Amino acid sequence: MITILGLGFVGLTTGLGFSKKGFKTYGIDINTERLDKLKNKEIPFYEPHLKDVLEETIGKTFILDAPFEEAIKDSETIFICVGTPAAEDGSADLTYLLSAIDQILAVDDKKFKVIITKSTVPPSTMSARVMPYVDEKYKGLNRNIGFASNPEFLREGYCWEDFIKPDRVVIGVEDEKSKEILDKIYKPFNAPIHYVTYNTAEFIKYLSNTLLSTLISYSNEMSIIASHIGNIDIPKSFRILHEDKRWSGNPAGMASYVYPGCGYGGYCLPKDTSALNSIAIANGVNTQVLDGNLRINDQIKEFVVHKIKEKVNKEDSIGILGLSFKPESDDVRLTPSKDVIEKLLQQGYNNISVYDPIANDSFKENYPHIKVTYKEDLKELLNAVENVVILTGWKEFKENKEMISEKEVFDFRYIY
């Protein structure tokens, strides 16, 4: 029996993945609107395949209507998949994580169970924050529990295939009983399972995400340098770089990160890079690569706005193509498009129309203060503007190059 606390991208995928493998899985979320949508077999965000699995498993192996106490008592494993957003100083905010642990331990149950953090947390969180917190707050409480760190490696837009066919499973566990339980639930996935210390598991996740963010910042810095030198075909240069056989040809592979754009966004890379940088500084390390990575991610947005200002008058109309932080996703959290649009508005560019194949509503809901005109399709946007700024590399924009090229085009995803 498994309980999942938090049904966002990671939690829902995890819950459906285990239920698909035949495990009785309880899904818990404090967001009643999200829970109601799921009970009506609606996925509250864009992610392929999840709807089909939800329809197949809901009410059978995937349970959404059980009381919290019943789910906890009936489960051997409890996955915490709540948010760990960046605090003002860049560190990870563990408020939701510790609150989830409080709720679990408030249920009186003597049976052994494993509490597993699947939320992304900085190295040493389990050993230096979570376990001391539990030891201090619940001193004398005779609870039979184990702990584990089990980071996720899910790409938005590919969550289902990444979970159901993982290239590796990483589990930080330091007691044999917890390890045996986790081994049992992950064996059906037929993937390499790496058992490591808590700190190692947490570090591997950040090792992965900060490499990706660094590759993006490196590529963006190279694009800025190339632009200043002049007479350099930037997209062609990077595409030829990718022909090196050490790079994967997979569209979602590593080569996609070594390519210029307008910065990385989404929920993971910005906050995880910032969090690792913050904990490194707290441990006495004068970071240079990570700090530079973060500064380049801010600088590239200033560069984008500067290039637009060079050619576009403030009274001219501008069309923004792409609001999600990457194609095949409606996720607009920390999307570069938000920063670029805000900077343009601050500079006095008030005639801005926007279009994204699926993220219009999400952007409008998340950033109601940004006053732009939303267009329902590409043609409607092109009919309304003189200048086009490409900020997300959607396939639709690539396929309509001829129509888009009739305008003054600023291609900051280098898709042409």
C-alpha positions in Angstrom: 0.0 0.0 0.0 1.3 3.4 -1.0 0.3 7.0 -0.2 1.3 10.0 -2.3 1.1 13.4 -0.6 0.9 16.1 -3.3 -0.5 15.5 -6.8 1.4 17.9 -9.0 3.5 16.8 -11.9 5.7 14.5 -9.8 3.1 13.2 -7.3 0.4 12.4 -9.8 2.8 10.7 -12.2 4.3 8.7 -9.2 0.9 7.7 -7.9 -0.4 6.6 -11.3 2.9 4.8 -12.1 2.6 2.7 -9.0 -1.1 2.1 -9.5 -0.4 1.0 -13.1 2.0 -1.6 -11.7 -0.8 -3.0 -9.5 0.0 -1.3 -6.1 -3.0 0.1 -4.2 -2.1 3.8 -4.2 -3.8 6.6 -2.3 -3.6 10.1 -3.7 -3.8 13.0 -1.3 -3.8 16.8 -2.0 -4.9 19.8 0.0 -5.9 21.6 -3.2 -9.6 20.7 -3.4 -9.9 22.2 -6.9 -7.2 19.9 -8.2 -8.6 16.9 -6.4 -12.1 17.5 -7.8 -10.7 17.7 -11.4 -8.9 14.4 -10.9 -12.0 12.7 -9.5 -13.7 13.8 -12.7 -10.9 12.2 -14.6 -9.4 15.5 -15.7 -5.7 16.2 -15.6 -5.2 19.7 -14.1 -2.1 20.4 -16.2 -0.7 19.4 -19.6 1.1 16.1 -19.5 0.6 13.3 -22.2 -0.7 9.8 -21.2 -1.7 10.6 -17.7 -5.4 10.9 -18.5 -5.5 7.4 -20.0 -3.9 5.9 -17.0 -6.1 7.9 -14.6 -9.2 6.6 -16.4 -7.9 3.1 -16.2 -6.9 3.0 -12.5 -9.2 5.5 -10.7 -11.3 3.7 -8.1 -9.4 0.5 -8.6 -5.7 0.8 -7.7 -5.7 4.6 -7.6 -7.8 5.9 -4.7 -8.6 9.6 -4.4 -11.5 9.7 -1.9 -10.1 7.9 1.1 -9.8 9.9 4.4 -6.2 11.0 5.2 -5.9 8.9 8.4 -7.2 5.7 6.6 -4.6 6.2 3.8 -1.7 6.7 6.2 -2.7 3.7 8.4 -3.1 1.4 5.4 0.2 2.3 3.7 3.7 0.9 4.1 5.3 3.7 2.1 4.4 7.4 2.1 5.8 9.6 -0.7 6.1 13.3 0.0 5.7 15.1 -3.3 5.0 18.7 -2.1 6.6 21.9 -3.3 10.0 23.1 -2.1 10.0 26.6 -3.6 13.0 28.9 -3.5 13.0 31.3 -0.5 14.1 34.9 -0.9 17.7 34.1 -0.2 17.7 31.3 -2.9 17.6 28.4 -0.4 14.9 25.7 -0.5 11.8 26.5 1.6 11.0 23.3 3.5 7.7 24.5 5.1 5.4 22.2 3.1 7.7 19.2 3.5 7.9 19.5 7.3 4.2 20.2 7.5 3.5 17.0 5.6 5.7 15.1 8.1 3.7 16.6 10.9 0.4 15.5 9.4 1.8 11.9 8.9 3.1 11.6 12.4 -0.2 13.0 13.8 -1.8 9.7 12.8 -1.5 7.2 15.6 -0.2 4.1 14.0 2.4 1.6 15.4 3.0 -0.3 12.1 6.3 0.2 10.4 6.2 2.6 7.4 8.8 4.4 5.3 8.5 8.2 4.8 10.1 9.0 1.5 11.0 12.5 0.3 10.5 12.7 -3.5 10.4 16.5 -3.4 13.6 18.0 -4.5 15.6 19.1 -1.5 19.3 20.2 -1.1 21.9 17.7 0.0 21.8 17.1 3.8 18.1 17.9 4.1 17.2 14.5 5.3 20.1 14.0 7.6 20.5 17.6 8.9 17.0 19.0 8.8 14.3 16.4 8.6 15.5 13.7 11.0 16.7 16.2 13.7 13.3 17.9 13.3 11.5 14.7 13.9 13.8 13.6 16.8 13.3 16.9 18.6 9.6 17.5 18.0 8.5 13.9 18.5 10.9 13.0 21.3 9.6 10.1 23.2 7.0 9.2 20.6 7.2 5.5 20.0 6.7 5.5 16.3 8.0 2.7 14.0 9.2 4.7 11.0 12.0 4.7 8.5 13.2 7.4 6.1 14.3 7.5 2.5 15.3 10.1 -0.2 14.1 9.1 -3.7 14.6 12.0 -6.1 12.7 12.2 -9.4 14.2 12.5 -12.8 11.1 13.5 -14.8 11.0 15.8 -17.8 7.8 17.8 -18.2 6.2 16.6 -21.4 7.8 13.2 -20.9 6.8 12.5 -17.2 5.0 9.2 -17.9 7.6 7.5 -20.0 10.4 8.7 -17.7 8.6 7.2 -14.6 7.3 4.0 -16.1 10.6 3.2 -18.0 13.2 4.9 -15.8 16.9 4.8 -16.9 17.8 4.6 -13.2 16.2 4.7 -9.7 18.1 6.5 -6.9 17.3 5.7 -3.3 18.9 7.2 -0.3 18.2 4.8 2.5 20.2 3.9 5.6 18.3 1.1 7.3 17.7 -2.4 6.0 13.9 -2.6 6.7 13.2 0.5 4.6 15.4 -0.7 1.8 13.6 -4.1 1.6 10.2 -2.3 1.2 11.5 0.1 -1.4 13.2 -2.8 -3.3 9.8 -4.5 -3.4 7.9 -1.6 -4.9 10.6 -0.7 -7.5 11.5 -4.2 -8.7 8.6 -4.2 -11.2 10.1 -1.3 -13.1 13.1 -3.4 -14.2 15.6 -0.5 -13.9 19.0 -0.2 -12.2 18.4 0.7 -8.6 21.1 2.6 -6.8 21.1 2.5 -3.0 23.1 5.3 -1.5 23.2 7.6 1.6 20.6 10.3 2.1 23.1 13.0 1.2 24.2 11.2 -2.0 20.7 10.7 -3.3 19.9 14.4 -2.8 23.2 15.5 -4.3 22.7 13.3 -7.5 19.4 15.2 -8.2 21.2 18.6 -8.0 24.1 17.3 -9.9 21.7 16.5 -12.7 19.7 19.7 -12.7 22.6 22.1 -12.2 24.5 20.5 -15.1 21.5 21.2 -17.4 21.1 24.8 -16.2 24.8 25.4 -16.6 24.7 24.0 -20.2 21.9 26.4 -20.9 23.7 29.4 -19.4 26.9 28.5 -21.2 25.0 28.4 -24.5 23.3 31.7 -23.8 26.6 33.4 -22.9 28.1 32.0 -26.2 25.2 33.5 -28.1 25.8 36.9 -26.5 29.5 36.8 -27.4 28.7 35.7 -30.9 26.2 38.5 -31.4 28.7 41.1 -30.3 31.5 39.7 -32.5 29.1 39.7 -35.5 28.8 37.7 -38.8 28.4 34.5 -36.9 25.5 32.1 -37.8 24.6 31.2 -34.2 22.0 28.4 -34.7 24.2 26.8 -37.4 27.2 26.9 -35.1 25.4 25.0 -32.4 23.8 22.5 -34.7 27.2 21.6 -36.1 28.5 21.4 -32.5 25.8 18.7 -31.9 27.1 16.6 -34.8 30.0 15.6 -32.5 29.2 11.9 -31.8 29.6 12.5 -28.1 26.2 14.2 -28.1 22.9 12.5 -28.4 20.7 13.1 -31.4 17.6 12.7 -29.3 15.5 15.9 -29.5 15.0 15.7 -25.7 18.6 14.7 -25.1 21.6 16.6 -23.7 22.1 18.5 -27.0 18.8 20.3 -26.4 20.4 22.0 -23.4 23.5 23.1 -25.3 21.6 25.5 -27.4 21.0 29.2 -26.9 17.6 30.6 -26.0 16.3 33.2 -23.6 17.1 31.5 -20.3 15.9 28.5 -18.4 12.6 28.4 -16.5 10.1 26.0 -15.1 9.9 24.8 -11.5 13.1 22.8 -11.2 16.2 24.3 -12.8 15.9 27.9 -11.4 15.1 27.0 -7.9 17.5 24.0 -7.7 20.5 25.9 -9.1 19.7 28.7 -6.7 19.3 26.3 -3.8 22.6 24.5 -4.4 24.4 27.8 -4.8 22.9 29.0 -1.5 23.9 25.9 0.5 27.4 25.9 -1.1 27.8 29.5 0.2 26.5 28.5 3.6 29.1 25.8 3.7 31.9 28.3 3.0 32.3 27.8 -0.8 32.9 30.8 -3.0 30.9 29.6 -6.0 31.9 30.9 -9.4 30.4 28.5 -12.0 27.0 28.3 -10.2 26.9 32.0 -9.4 27.9 32.8 -13.0 25.2 30.4 -14.3 22.5 32.3 -12.3 23.8 35.7 -13.4 23.8 34.7 -17.1 20.2 33.4 -16.8 19.3 37.0 -15.7 21.6 38.7 -18.2 20.2 36.8 -21.2 16.7 38.4 -20.7 18.2 41.9 -20.6 20.0 41.0 -23.8 16.7 39.9 -25.5 15.0 43.2 -24.5 18.0 45.2 -25.7 18.0 43.5 -29.1 14.3 44.3 -29.5 14.8 48.0 -28.4 17.4 48.4 -31.1 14.9 48.0 -33.8 11.4 48.5 -32.5 9.8 51.8 -31.6 7.7 52.0 -28.4 4.5 52.7 -30.3 4.9 49.7 -32.6 3.0 46.4 -32.0 4.8 43.3 -30.8 3.7 39.7 -30.9 5.1 37.3 -28.4 5.2 33.6 -29.6 5.4 31.2 -26.7 4.6 31.6 -23.0 5.5 28.3 -21.5 9.1 27.8 -20.4 9.5 25.0 -23.1 7.5 23.4 -25.8 5.1 20.5 -25.2 4.2 22.0 -21.8 1.7 24.5 -20.3 4.0 25.2 -17.4 4.7 28.9 -17.1 6.4 28.9 -13.7 9.5 31.2 -13.9 9.2 31.2 -17.6 11.6 33.6 -19.4 8.6 35.0 -21.3 7.3 36.5 -18.1 10.5 38.4 -17.5 10.9 39.5 -21.1 7.3 40.8 -21.3 7.6 42.6 -18.0 10.8 44.3 -19.0 9.2 45.4 -22.3 6.2 46.8 -20.5 8.5 48.7 -18.1 10.3 50.2 -21.1 7.0 51.6 -22.4 6.1 48.9 -25.0 2.4 48.7 -24.3 1.1 47.2 -27.6 1.9 43.6 -26.9 -0.1 40.6 -28.1 0.8 37.0 -27.0 0.0 33.5 -28.2 1.0 30.0 -27.0 -0.5 26.8 -28.4 -1.6 25.6 -24.9 -0.3 28.0 -22.2 -2.4 31.1 -22.7 -4.8 30.3 -19.9 -2.1 29.2 -17.6 -0.1 32.4 -18.2 -3.2 34.6 -17.7 -4.1 32.8 -14.4 -0.5 32.9 -13.0 0.3 36.5 -14.0 -2.9 38.5 -14.0 -0.9 41.7 -13.4 0.7 41.5 -16.9 -1.5 43.4 -19.2 -1.2 42.0 -22.7 -3.7 41.0 -25.4 -4.1 37.2 -25.7 -4.7 35.7 -29.2 -6.3 32.4 -29.8 -4.2 31.2 -32.7 -1.1 32.1 -34.7 -2.8 33.7 -37.6 -4.8 36.0 -35.4 -1.7 37.2 -33.7 0.2 37.7 -37.0 -2.7 39.8 -38.3 -2.4 42.1 -35.3 1.3 42.9 -35.1 4.3 44.2 -37.0 7.0 42.5 -35.0 7.3 38.9 -33.8 9.4 37.7 -30.8 9.9 33.9 -30.5 10.4 32.9 -26.9 9.4 29.2 -27.0 10.5 26.8 -29.7 7.1 25.3 -30.4 6.8 23.0 -33.5 3.9 25.1 -34.8 6.2 28.1 -35.1 8.9 26.1 -36.9 6.3 24.8 -39.4 4.9 28.2 -40.2 8.2 30.0 -40.9 7.0 31.4 -44.2 4.0 33.0 -42.7 5.9 34.4 -39.6 8.8 35.7 -41.7 6.5 38.3 -43.3 7.0 40.2 -40.1 10.1 41.6 -38.4 11.2 38.5 -36.5 13.3 38.2 -33.4 14.0 34.5 -33.1 15.4 34.1 -29.6 15.0 30.3 -29.7 17.0 30.1 -32.9 14.5 27.7 -34.4 15.1 28.8 -38.0 
